[in-house]
Amino acid sequence: SGAGKTETVKIMMGHLASVAGGGAENEVVKRVLESQPLLESFGNAKTVRNDNSSRFGKFTQLEFDATARLGSGADGPSLVGSRCRTYLLEKSRVIQQAPGERTYHCFYGVARGRDASPLDLAKLHFTREGDLDTGTIEGVKDADRFAKTWAALGLVGVADGDRASLADLLEATLQLGDVDVEETTTSEGEGSELVRGAASEAAAAALGVDEQDLAKALVKRTMKARSEVYEIANTAQQARDARDALAKEIYVRAFDWIVAAINKATSCTVPDLKINVVGLLDIFGFESFAINRFEQLCINYTNEKLQQKFTLDLFKTVQAEYDDEGVPWTHVAFPDNAAVLQLIEGRMGVVDVLNEECVR
């Protein structure tokens, strides 16, 4: 993390888009380039190693007109659009952060940049344990980032009403963290009940649902056995887990909606046009926290797999080719992480053990 992957991708994308897109003022180029900081606002966060760490992976494909000559003025710009696929958004960061870290940039932007925002980050359950002193990331203040992000949303075709609804949704996600429950005893055993008050009223209003419906969603769960459907009371801890899961799912769906909006605005719209693509991969970096959860295991595992591919392509394959062709070469020592991958993905490795525990 912090090695420069995201910045390198932005530089490369800017160069390709400008050279092949007919200049930075071209509308396609504008949309393609503005989509990247937009994704950063919703997918990047401050960690102990990096103020602007990507907490998701993305694979961007720049689409070029296969019939046009690169950079030609006569045939028109050859860059005709882009598409983006995302992976493994770190959902747990929505509900908790380690000391010195922050949740996603967009939350601070809404709290500090939106007029009359009800959010007090120092009091909210989901943000009060994180870093509240940092108000500027890479020279951009949170309020200014909010203004740029909302302007970029407009550039990719998100209407004013939808932008306002998105801001409401971000506020609702954080307000949901202050909703609490208390233990109760029912005829079936231990249960829970919503603690009604300002927090539950604010969260329900922000989500656009009745407070009673919110209570039911948290304190009860529906089970299905064959043709019978019935409700089971959640314990207080299960209800809190349901609250946290709801907040994470709301954010994931909002993030996916933004990615879909970006793809709709930036992808090639010319029917049956033959295109070539240049793919740019930007992934989350390796991290080692005081507490590393399953999401971080997946992130680090991804990095180990990519490191193995790099080693295979750059060293092992080339050395084998030299041997086959009788080319003299000097041995190059390199670290081989095969043992690490075997520990994670091998027979009775970490993944197998986790699978076994999950089906018990």
Helices and strands as residue ranges (DSSP letters): H 5-20, H 27-43, E 44-45, E 53-54, E 57-65, E 79-87, G 91-94, H 105-113, E 136-137, E 140-141, H 142-155, H 160-175, G 176-178, E 181-186, E 189-194, H 198-207, H 211-219, E 220-225, E 228-233, H 236-266, E 275-282, H 294-311, I 312-316, H 317-325, H 338-345, H 350-358
